[in-house]
């Protein structure tokens, strides 16, 4: 497995870390950082960075546990809302 190196795409006030392969040649690493900086607005580091998605909609917890607690009845409305949002709907 390759070793990773953290590259910060953020500002002085707000860090935005990503990882790149440590063994990458310096010129490629510089070009990669420039490319990532150019497109950094497509990355999300927090719920606030994801426009139109409420934080309870997304969960990093075990989805099986959620289904056991709710019987899976709330998953479908969330999925359809996310699909609608991803297609540009309100």
Secondary structure, 3 states (H helix, E strand, C coil): CCCEEEEECCCCCCCCEEEEECCCCHHHHHHHHHHHHHCHHHCCCCHHHCCCCCHHHCCCCCHHHHHHHHCCCCHHHHHHHHHHHHCCCC
